[in-house]
Amino acid sequence: MAQHLVESGRVGHVRSALAVVQSPGPEGVHPNPAFYYAPGAGPVLDMGPYYVSALVQMMGPVATVVASGGSSGATRTVRVGAASATRFDVTVSTHTSALLTFRSGATATLLTSYDSGVRRNQREFYGPAATLQVPDPNHFSGDRIVTDLFDDPQMIPSRTST
């Protein structure tokens, strides 16, 4: 449905996008979260692939990436389950900001973070005619919101099958 809104001309040729996935991290809901903070993990490799795939689907192949990241601390603490209060090491970036440039010349900003008290799962695509907000690509439902320039947002319900 989101792709159709772009291809139909409703949004226009997408020139930029924003993708944000941030939370305080999985230690508040996962009883053994240490692997999320080990090499090969972190928010970029946990949730980032869903967002990058969705950006590529809409905007085409990525030509270059410039990124910077860091961590809010060297350790974290399990907050739920039998191992609650157990500390573990953080060996990956827990917050990364990236600028992706696509072959088409379009750009996207990607923010992935386990260092935020605010939970966000957000994607927005910016065209010359409108902005398109789409739901979390890790789920398969949710409404789209199209905001034409100088107009009020319009919700476009998702189509579901039962």
DRENLONU-21830 format. One line per 4 residues: number of its first residue (from 0); their letters; for each residue y negated, z negated, x of N, C-alpha, C. Coordinates in nm, 3 decimals, padded with zeros to 5 digits. Last residue first. Layout:
// DRENLONU-21830
NUM> A> Y:Z:X:Y:Z:X:Y:Z:X ~ ...
END
This chain:
// DRENLONU-21830
161> TSTR> 01.186:-00.648:-00.854:01.280:-00.758:-00.880:01.415:-00.703:-00.908 ~ 00.910:-00.569:-00.646:01.026:-00.527:-00.724:01.118:-00.646:-00.743 ~ 00.553:-00.545:-00.644:00.678:-00.613:-00.610:00.790:-00.558:-00.696 ~ 00.251:-00.455:-00.509:00.359:-00.413:-00.598:00.485:-00.483:-00.553
157> SPIM> -00.038:-00.664:-00.497:00.077:-00.599:-00.433:00.178:-00.559:-00.540 ~ -00.363:-00.595:-00.631:-00.236:-00.669:-00.632:-00.124:-00.591:-00.562 ~ -00.653:-00.595:-00.484:-00.555:-00.493:-00.520:-00.420:-00.563:-00.515 ~ -00.976:-00.714:-00.549:-00.838:-00.747:-00.519:-00.747:-00.636:-00.569
153> QPDD> -01.278:-00.637:-00.406:-01.189:-00.600:-00.515:-01.045:-00.630:-00.471 ~ -01.598:-00.782:-00.325:-01.456:-00.758:-00.295:-01.377:-00.724:-00.422 ~ -01.902:-00.599:-00.401:-01.818:-00.718:-00.409:-01.673:-00.684:-00.376 ~ -02.092:-00.403:-00.161:-02.032:-00.429:-00.292:-01.950:-00.556:-00.286
149> FLDT> -02.168:-00.289:00.083:-02.271:-00.334:-00.010:-02.218:-00.362:-00.150 ~ -01.874:-00.105:00.120:-02.001:-00.144:00.179:-02.101:-00.178:00.069 ~ -01.598:-00.256:-00.052:-01.681:-00.140:-00.021:-01.812:-00.190:00.038 ~ -01.330:-00.429:00.025:-01.472:-00.454:00.003:-01.549:-00.331:00.047
145> VIRD> -01.016:-00.505:-00.090:-01.101:-00.398:-00.040:-01.245:-00.434:-00.075 ~ -00.735:-00.689:-00.027:-00.872:-00.698:-00.076:-00.951:-00.587:-00.009 ~ -00.404:-00.726:-00.142:-00.497:-00.664:-00.051:-00.635:-00.678:-00.112 ~ -00.172:-00.999:-00.182:-00.268:-00.901:-00.233:-00.352:-00.845:-00.120
141> GSFH> 00.174:-01.036:-00.104:00.035:-01.075:-00.094:-00.056:-00.962:-00.138 ~ 00.469:-00.998:00.097:00.398:-01.004:-00.029:00.254:-01.046:-00.003 ~ 00.631:-01.041:00.315:00.633:-00.910:00.249:00.568:-00.914:00.112 ~ 00.525:-01.178:00.629:00.575:-01.193:00.493:00.565:-01.057:00.424
137> NPDP> 00.405:-01.114:00.857:00.532:-01.185:00.872:00.597:-01.209:00.736 ~ 00.156:-01.017:00.808:00.263:-00.920:00.822:00.401:-00.983:00.844 ~ -00.050:-01.156:00.562:00.029:-01.187:00.681:00.145:-01.089:00.695 ~ -00.244:-00.904:00.381:-00.176:-01.032:00.402:-00.100:-01.039:00.534
133> VQLT> -00.566:-00.754:00.454:-00.426:-00.745:00.416:-00.355:-00.876:00.450 ~ -00.872:-00.608:00.377:-00.805:-00.730:00.419:-00.662:-00.725:00.367 ~ -01.080:-00.350:00.464:-00.952:-00.380:00.399:-00.893:-00.506:00.460 ~ -01.401:-00.234:00.402:-01.317:-00.324:00.482:-01.194:-00.355:00.400
129> AAPG> -01.529:00.105:00.376:-01.492:-00.026:00.325:-01.418:-00.106:00.431 ~ -01.621:00.335:00.501:-01.645:00.321:00.358:-01.620:00.180:00.307 ~ -01.554:00.329:00.770:-01.692:00.359:00.735:-01.724:00.338:00.587 ~ -01.338:00.037:00.816:-01.365:00.181:00.810:-01.509:00.205:00.770
125> YFER> -01.152:-00.212:00.950:-01.288:-00.173:00.920:-01.303:-00.022:00.928 ~ -00.916:-00.447:00.849:-00.936:-00.314:00.905:-01.071:-00.264:00.857 ~ -00.781:-00.763:00.917:-00.886:-00.685:00.852:-00.900:-00.553:00.926 ~ -00.567:-01.031:00.874:-00.583:-00.896:00.928:-00.689:-00.825:00.847
121> QNRR> -00.458:-01.361:00.936:-00.560:-01.272:00.882:-00.552:-01.136:00.953 ~ -00.389:-01.666:00.908:-00.306:-01.546:00.919:-00.389:-01.437:00.855 ~ -00.471:-01.984:01.024:-00.517:-01.854:00.976:-00.409:-01.750:01.004 ~ -00.543:-02.323:01.013:-00.435:-02.223:01.007:-00.491:-02.094:00.950
117> VGSD> -00.719:-02.527:01.229:-00.731:-02.436:01.115:-00.617:-02.335:01.123 ~ -00.675:-02.646:01.465:-00.648:-02.726:01.347:-00.656:-02.644:01.219 ~ -00.533:-02.463:01.730:-00.632:-02.471:01.623:-00.587:-02.562:01.510 ~ -00.360:-02.370:01.927:-00.459:-02.473:01.962:-00.564:-02.495:01.854
113> YSTL> -00.199:-02.159:01.930:-00.137:-02.284:01.885:-00.234:-02.400:01.908 ~ -00.303:-01.826:01.860:-00.331:-01.960:01.910:-00.243:-02.067:01.846 ~ -00.432:-01.506:01.910:-00.312:-01.583:01.879:-00.331:-01.722:01.939 ~ -00.625:-01.240:01.815:-00.633:-01.380:01.855:-00.503:-01.447:01.814
109> LTAT> -00.736:-00.922:01.882:-00.618:-01.001:01.846:-00.636:-01.141:01.902 ~ -00.936:-00.660:01.782:-00.936:-00.791:01.845:-00.816:-00.867:01.791 ~ -00.922:-00.313:01.841:-00.883:-00.428:01.759:-00.893:-00.554:01.844 ~ -01.064:00.019:01.819:-01.036:-00.106:01.889:-00.992:-00.213:01.789
105> AGSR> -01.024:00.377:01.859:-01.046:00.258:01.778:-01.010:00.133:01.860 ~ -00.934:00.581:02.014:-01.066:00.526:02.048:-01.100:00.404:01.965 ~ -00.679:00.667:01.980:-00.780:00.729:01.894:-00.922:00.686:01.931 ~ -00.535:00.493:02.136:-00.555:00.630:02.185:-00.665:00.702:02.107
101> FTLL> -00.704:00.174:02.120:-00.602:00.268:02.076:-00.634:00.407:02.130 ~ -00.737:-00.128:02.279:-00.801:00.001:02.256:-00.690:00.101:02.229 ~ -00.756:-00.467:02.213:-00.667:-00.351:02.221:-00.750:-00.227:02.194 ~ -00.830:-00.763:02.349:-00.895:-00.645:02.295:-00.801:-00.528:02.320
97> ASTH> -00.732:-01.101:02.287:-00.708:-00.969:02.345:-00.791:-00.864:02.274 ~ -00.680:-01.438:02.362:-00.767:-01.341:02.296:-00.747:-01.208:02.366 ~ -00.460:-01.706:02.323:-00.489:-01.579:02.389:-00.578:-01.495:02.300 ~ -00.322:-02.014:02.378:-00.433:-01.947:02.310:-00.464:-01.820:02.389
93> TSVT> -00.128:-02.108:02.534:-00.121:-02.147:02.393:-00.236:-02.089:02.311 ~ 00.064:-01.974:02.795:-00.066:-01.977:02.729:-00.046:-02.015:02.582 ~ 00.330:-02.191:02.908:00.274:-02.062:02.869:00.136:-02.082:02.809 ~ 00.440:-02.439:02.941:00.435:-02.353:03.059:00.384:-02.212:03.028
89> VDFR> 00.441:-02.768:02.860:00.386:-02.640:02.814:00.371:-02.553:02.938 ~ 00.699:-03.015:02.824:00.606:-02.936:02.905:00.564:-02.808:02.834 ~ 00.703:-03.285:02.583:00.766:-03.174:02.653:00.658:-03.091:02.723 ~ 00.775:-03.607:02.443:00.683:-03.514:02.507:00.761:-03.403:02.577
85> TASA> 00.866:-03.741:02.131:00.912:-03.693:02.261:00.812:-03.591:02.316 ~ 00.790:-03.798:01.875:00.721:-03.870:01.982:00.770:-03.830:02.122 ~ 01.103:-03.707:01.735:00.961:-03.735:01.715:00.909:-03.828:01.825 ~ 01.363:-03.631:01.729:01.299:-03.635:01.861:01.149:-03.664:01.852
81> AGVR> 01.427:-03.623:01.457:01.487:-03.728:01.540:01.419:-03.741:01.676 ~ 01.116:-03.513:01.293:01.259:-03.517:01.323:01.301:-03.628:01.417 ~ 00.795:-03.427:01.439:00.887:-03.445:01.325:01.031:-03.456:01.376 ~ 00.647:-03.386:01.667:00.586:-03.468:01.561:00.678:-03.493:01.443
77> VTRT> 00.655:-03.372:02.017:00.728:-03.342:01.893:00.674:-03.437:01.786 ~ 00.372:-03.295:02.208:00.458:-03.400:02.155:00.524:-03.354:02.026 ~ 00.298:-03.129:02.522:00.285:-03.144:02.377:00.383:-03.252:02.333 ~ 00.122:-03.073:02.832:00.234:-03.124:02.753:00.197:-03.124:02.605
73> AGSS> -00.103:-02.961:02.937:00.023:-02.938:03.009:00.144:-02.989:02.933 ~ -00.340:-02.798:02.713:-00.282:-02.912:02.785:-00.148:-02.878:02.845 ~ -00.435:-02.569:02.605:-00.514:-02.689:02.582:-00.457:-02.811:02.653 ~ -00.435:-02.274:02.804:-00.363:-02.376:02.730:-00.450:-02.500:02.716
69> GGSA> -00.515:-01.923:02.788:-00.506:-02.053:02.854:-00.430:-02.149:02.765 ~ -00.622:-01.582:02.840:-00.562:-01.693:02.767:-00.561:-01.819:02.850 ~ -00.719:-01.250:02.778:-00.740:-01.373:02.853:-00.682:-01.487:02.771 ~ -00.687:-00.893:02.808:-00.662:-01.022:02.744:-00.693:-01.136:02.839
65> VVTA> -00.686:-00.562:02.720:-00.752:-00.658:02.807:-00.738:-00.792:02.738 ~ -00.501:-00.268:02.700:-00.516:-00.406:02.652:-00.586:-00.486:02.761 ~ -00.486:00.077:02.595:-00.514:-00.029:02.692:-00.526:-00.164:02.623 ~ -00.361:00.228:02.389:-00.383:00.287:02.521:-00.404:00.179:02.627
61> VPGM> -00.133:00.215:02.122:-00.230:00.141:02.203:-00.238:00.207:02.340 ~ -00.094:00.451:01.851:-00.053:00.391:01.977:-00.167:00.322:02.051 ~ -00.225:00.363:01.519:-00.163:00.449:01.619:-00.134:00.376:01.749 ~ -00.318:00.209:01.310:-00.417:00.269:01.399:-00.358:00.358:01.509
57> MQVL> -00.110:00.108:01.151:-00.233:00.153:01.085:-00.319:00.240:01.178 ~ 00.088:00.044:01.336:00.122:00.120:01.215:-00.003:00.183:01.152 ~ -00.055:-00.117:01.512:-00.009:00.015:01.556:00.026:00.103:01.436 ~ -00.089:-00.344:01.350:-00.205:-00.271:01.400:-00.166:-00.129:01.441
53> ASVY> 00.178:-00.421:01.314:00.099:-00.384:01.197:-00.027:-00.307:01.239 ~ 00.246:-00.483:01.579:00.317:-00.377:01.508:00.238:-00.328:01.388 ~ 00.073:-00.700:01.620:00.054:-00.578:01.698:00.125:-00.461:01.629 ~ 00.184:-00.883:01.435:00.046:-00.838:01.421:00.021:-00.709:01.498
49> YPGM> 00.442:-00.923:01.529:00.421:-00.882:01.389:00.282:-00.820:01.372 ~ 00.395:-01.008:01.797:00.458:-00.878:01.769:00.442:-00.831:01.625 ~ 00.270:-01.273:01.765:00.196:-01.155:01.806:00.263:-01.022:01.775 ~ 00.443:-01.486:01.722:00.387:-01.416:01.606:00.315:-01.287:01.642
45> DLVP> 00.560:-01.515:01.991:00.621:-01.566:01.868:00.572:-01.484:01.749 ~ 00.404:-01.411:02.192:00.538:-01.355:02.176:00.612:-01.410:02.054 ~ 00.164:-01.554:02.149:00.161:-01.409:02.165:00.299:-01.349:02.139 ~ 00.238:-01.827:02.139:00.197:-01.760:02.016:00.192:-01.608:02.029
41> GAGP> 00.542:-01.872:02.334:00.399:-01.888:02.310:00.359:-01.809:02.187 ~ 00.781:-01.711:02.546:00.742:-01.757:02.413:00.590:-01.772:02.406 ~ 00.850:-01.662:02.801:00.903:-01.570:02.702:00.865:-01.608:02.560 ~ 00.862:-02.002:02.908:00.846:-01.860:02.940:00.917:-01.769:02.840
37> AYYF> 00.787:-02.231:02.631:00.857:-02.194:02.754:00.833:-02.046:02.784 ~ 00.710:-02.310:02.385:00.614:-02.331:02.494:00.674:-02.299:02.629 ~ 00.916:-02.292:02.212:00.797:-02.215:02.179:00.694:-02.217:02.293 ~ 01.097:-02.481:02.304:01.120:-02.341:02.342:01.001:-02.252:02.309
33> APNP> 01.013:-02.722:02.181:00.983:-02.698:02.323:01.000:-02.552:02.362 ~ 01.066:-02.807:01.916:00.974:-02.696:01.940:00.951:-02.656:02.085 ~ 01.257:-02.928:01.716:01.284:-02.904:01.858:01.197:-02.786:01.905 ~ 01.172:-02.950:01.452:01.226:-03.071:01.517:01.256:-03.053:01.666
29> HVGE> 00.864:-02.820:01.339:00.994:-02.789:01.400:01.047:-02.910:01.476 ~ 00.615:-02.902:01.254:00.714:-02.865:01.152:00.853:-02.839:01.208 ~ 00.455:-02.962:01.467:00.434:-03.039:01.345:00.537:-03.010:01.237 ~ 00.507:-02.776:01.664:00.560:-02.913:01.681:00.539:-03.002:01.560
25> PGPS> 00.392:-02.524:01.640:00.513:-02.554:01.562:00.563:-02.697:01.574 ~ 00.027:-02.530:01.608:00.154:-02.517:01.681:00.271:-02.564:01.598 ~ -00.199:-02.525:01.458:-00.190:-02.631:01.559:-00.060:-02.625:01.640 ~ -00.275:-02.171:01.452:-00.227:-02.294:01.390:-00.230:-02.403:01.497
21> QVVA> -00.333:-01.823:01.391:-00.360:-01.947:01.462:-00.313:-02.066:01.380 ~ -00.384:-01.499:01.418:-00.277:-01.590:01.378:-00.297:-01.717:01.459 ~ -00.571:-01.218:01.338:-00.576:-01.358:01.380:-00.453:-01.430:01.328 ~ -00.719:-00.915:01.399:-00.592:-00.978:01.364:-00.592:-01.119:01.423
17> LASR> -00.938:-00.663:01.308:-00.928:-00.801:01.353:-00.793:-00.854:01.307 ~ -01.051:-00.333:01.402:-00.970:-00.427:01.324:-00.977:-00.565:01.388 ~ -01.200:-00.005:01.372:-01.181:-00.135:01.436:-01.104:-00.227:01.343 ~ -01.182:00.233:01.240:-01.238:00.235:01.376:-01.222:00.102:01.447
13> VHGV> -01.011:00.422:01.006:-01.027:00.288:01.063:-01.072:00.299:01.209 ~ -01.157:00.643:00.793:-01.085:00.636:00.921:-01.113:00.501:00.987 ~ -01.162:00.489:00.466:-01.210:00.581:00.568:-01.129:00.562:00.695 ~ -01.089:00.354:00.243:-01.148:00.276:00.352:-01.216:00.369:00.452
9> RGSE> -01.007:00.570:00.082:-01.078:00.455:00.022:-01.151:00.372:00.128 ~ -00.850:00.769:00.180:-00.994:00.779:00.203:-01.073:00.662:00.149 ~ -00.580:00.749:00.172:-00.644:00.807:00.053:-00.795:00.825:00.072 ~ -00.520:00.610:00.404:-00.492:00.753:00.399:-00.558:00.822:00.281
5> VLHQ> -00.593:00.347:00.323:-00.662:00.414:00.433:-00.644:00.565:00.422 ~ -00.420:00.298:00.115:-00.564:00.279:00.093:-00.646:00.346:00.203 ~ -00.173:00.337:00.241:-00.217:00.432:00.139:-00.368:00.421:00.115 ~ -00.160:00.108:00.398:-00.167:00.239:00.463:-00.219:00.344:00.365
1> AM> -00.129:-00.080:00.193:-00.247:-00.083:00.280:-00.268:00.051:00.348 ~ 00.119:00.000:00.082:00.000:00.000:00.000:-00.126:00.000:00.087
END
